[in-house]
Amino acid sequence: MSYQVRIARQAAEYLRRLDRTTQARITRRLDQIAADPFGPQTKQLKGAGGRRTARVGDWRIVFRVEPAERVVEVSAIGPRGGVYRGL
């Protein structure tokens, strides 16, 4: 049973502005995260309050998992250099 993915408004807007190829790559990774948010394609962020990250080329997806509700909450999508600022 997979998890439901909820994308924050700011992350959804950022995703919408990307080119179609990058959107498709990130969407495929979100599908993988929904199937297994603790899988090998993700890693725990240190000191970020239980957040995890997934890599898609030079892009990163930052999310939090709510296992009891079976929900993955995506808080940020962005380039590697800037997505971690402010976490």
Phi and psi restraints in degrees (value plus and minus 20) as a CYANA .aco file:
   2 SER   PHI    -109.2   -69.2
   2 SER   PSI     148.6   188.6
   3 TYR   PHI    -110.5   -70.5
   3 TYR   PSI     134.2   174.2
   4 GLN   PHI    -105.3   -65.3
   4 GLN   PSI     117.4   157.4
   5 VAL   PHI    -124.5   -84.5
   5 VAL   PSI     105.1   145.1
   6 ARG   PHI    -135.1   -95.1
   6 ARG   PSI     107.5   147.5
   7 ILE   PHI    -129.2   -89.2
   7 ILE   PSI     106.9   146.9
   8 ALA   PHI     -81.0   -41.0
   8 ALA   PSI     131.6   171.6
   9 ARG   PHI     -75.3   -35.3
   9 ARG   PSI     -65.5   -25.5
  10 GLN   PHI     -83.1   -43.1
  10 GLN   PSI     -61.5   -21.5
  11 ALA   PHI     -87.1   -47.1
  11 ALA   PSI     -59.1   -19.1
  12 ALA   PHI     -85.0   -45.0
  12 ALA   PSI     -60.4   -20.4
  13 GLU   PHI     -83.7   -43.7
  13 GLU   PSI     -62.2   -22.2
  14 TYR   PHI     -83.2   -43.2
  14 TYR   PSI     -64.2   -24.2
  15 LEU   PHI     -81.7   -41.7
  15 LEU   PSI     -60.3   -20.3
  16 ARG   PHI     -82.9   -42.9
  16 ARG   PSI     -52.4   -12.4
  17 ARG   PHI    -100.8   -60.8
  17 ARG   PSI     -31.8     8.2
  18 LEU   PHI     -95.9   -55.9
  18 LEU   PSI     141.7   181.7
  19 ASP   PHI     -87.6   -47.6
  19 ASP   PSI     140.0   180.0
  20 ARG   PHI     -81.6   -41.6
  20 ARG   PSI     -56.7   -16.7
  21 THR   PHI     -83.8   -43.8
  21 THR   PSI     -66.1   -26.1
  22 THR   PHI     -87.0   -47.0
  22 THR   PSI     -59.9   -19.9
  23 GLN   PHI     -77.4   -37.4
  23 GLN   PSI     -64.8   -24.8
  24 ALA   PHI     -84.4   -44.4
  24 ALA   PSI     -61.3   -21.3
  25 ARG   PHI     -84.2   -44.2
  25 ARG   PSI     -63.4   -23.4
  26 ILE   PHI     -88.1   -48.1
  26 ILE   PSI     -58.8   -18.8
  27 THR   PHI     -83.3   -43.3
  27 THR   PSI     -60.7   -20.7
  28 ARG   PHI     -81.8   -41.8
  28 ARG   PSI     -61.1   -21.1
  29 ARG   PHI     -86.1   -46.1
  29 ARG   PSI     -57.9   -17.9
  30 LEU   PHI     -83.1   -43.1
  30 LEU   PSI     -56.0   -16.0
  31 ASP   PHI     -84.5   -44.5
  31 ASP   PSI     -60.4   -20.4
  32 GLN   PHI     -85.3   -45.3
  32 GLN   PSI     -60.7   -20.7
  33 ILE   PHI     -84.3   -44.3
  33 ILE   PSI     -60.3   -20.3
  34 ALA   PHI     -82.1   -42.1
  34 ALA   PSI     -56.3   -16.3
  35 ALA   PHI     -92.8   -52.8
  35 ALA   PSI     -58.1   -18.1
  36 ASP   PHI    -174.9  -134.9
  36 ASP   PSI      68.3   108.3
  37 PRO   PHI     -89.5   -49.5
  37 PRO   PSI     -31.3     8.7
  38 PHE   PHI    -128.6   -88.6
  38 PHE   PSI      -6.9    33.1
  39 GLY   PHI     -92.5   -52.5
  39 GLY   PSI    -198.6  -158.6
  40 PRO   PHI     -88.7   -48.7
  40 PRO   PSI     -34.3     5.7
  41 GLN   PHI    -103.2   -63.2
  41 GLN   PSI     -19.9    20.1
  42 THR   PHI    -146.4  -106.4
  42 THR   PSI     142.0   182.0
  43 LYS   PHI    -165.7  -125.7
  43 LYS   PSI     133.8   173.8
  44 GLN   PHI     -94.9   -54.9
  44 GLN   PSI     116.4   156.4
  45 LEU   PHI    -109.0   -69.0
  45 LEU   PSI     116.7   156.7
  46 LYS   PHI     -99.4   -59.4
  46 LYS   PSI     112.8   152.8
  47 GLY   PHI      45.5    85.5
  47 GLY   PSI       5.3    45.3
  48 ALA   PHI    -138.0   -98.0
  48 ALA   PSI       5.7    45.7
  49 GLY   PHI      44.5    84.5
  49 GLY   PSI      22.2    62.2
  50 GLY   PHI      62.1   102.1
  50 GLY   PSI     -10.3    29.7
  51 ARG   PHI     -97.5   -57.5
  51 ARG   PSI     136.0   176.0
  52 ARG   PHI    -146.2  -106.2
  52 ARG   PSI     145.1   185.1
  53 THR   PHI    -156.5  -116.5
  53 THR   PSI     131.4   171.4
  54 ALA   PHI    -151.2  -111.2
  54 ALA   PSI     122.9   162.9
  55 ARG   PHI    -122.1   -82.1
  55 ARG   PSI     117.6   157.6
  56 VAL   PHI    -155.9  -115.9
  56 VAL   PSI      69.1   109.1
  57 GLY   PHI      42.4    82.4
  57 GLY   PSI    -143.4  -103.4
  58 ASP   PHI    -110.4   -70.4
  58 ASP   PSI     -15.7    24.3
  59 TRP   PHI    -120.3   -80.3
  59 TRP   PSI     132.9   172.9
  60 ARG   PHI    -149.8  -109.8
  60 ARG   PSI     126.7   166.7
  61 ILE   PHI    -137.2   -97.2
  61 ILE   PSI     101.6   141.6
  62 VAL   PHI    -127.0   -87.0
  62 VAL   PSI     109.7   149.7
  63 PHE   PHI    -169.4  -129.4
  63 PHE   PSI     145.8   185.8
  64 ARG   PHI    -146.1  -106.1
  64 ARG   PSI     122.6   162.6
  65 VAL   PHI    -127.9   -87.9
  65 VAL   PSI     112.2   152.2
  66 GLU   PHI    -131.5   -91.5
  66 GLU   PSI      69.0   109.0
  67 PRO   PHI     -81.3   -41.3
  67 PRO   PSI     -56.3   -16.3
  68 ALA   PHI     -83.8   -43.8
  68 ALA   PSI     -56.5   -16.5
  69 GLU   PHI    -114.1   -74.1
  69 GLU   PSI     -28.6    11.4
  70 ARG   PHI      37.2    77.2
  70 ARG   PSI      30.3    70.3
  71 VAL   PHI    -147.7  -107.7
  71 VAL   PSI     119.0   159.0
  72 VAL   PHI    -131.3   -91.3
  72 VAL   PSI     100.3   140.3
  73 GLU   PHI    -125.2   -85.2
  73 GLU   PSI      89.1   129.1
  74 VAL   PHI    -103.4   -63.4
  74 VAL   PSI      99.3   139.3
  75 SER   PHI    -118.9   -78.9
  75 SER   PSI     -46.3    -6.3
  76 ALA   PHI    -173.1  -133.1
  76 ALA   PSI     125.1   165.1
  77 ILE   PHI    -154.1  -114.1
  77 ILE   PSI     108.7   148.7
  78 GLY   PHI    -196.3  -156.3
  78 GLY   PSI    -199.5  -159.5
  79 PRO   PHI     -88.5   -48.5
  79 PRO   PSI     132.5   172.5
  80 ARG   PHI     -71.8   -31.8
  80 ARG   PSI     -63.9   -23.9
  81 GLY   PHI     -88.2   -48.2
  81 GLY   PSI     -50.0   -10.0
  82 GLY   PHI    -131.9   -91.9
  82 GLY   PSI     -34.9     5.1
  83 VAL   PHI     -89.5   -49.5
  83 VAL   PSI     -45.3    -5.3
  84 TYR   PHI    -107.7   -67.7
  84 TYR   PSI     -31.1     8.9
  85 ARG   PHI     -86.8   -46.8
  85 ARG   PSI     114.1   154.1
  86 GLY   PHI      65.7   105.7
  86 GLY   PSI     -11.2    28.8
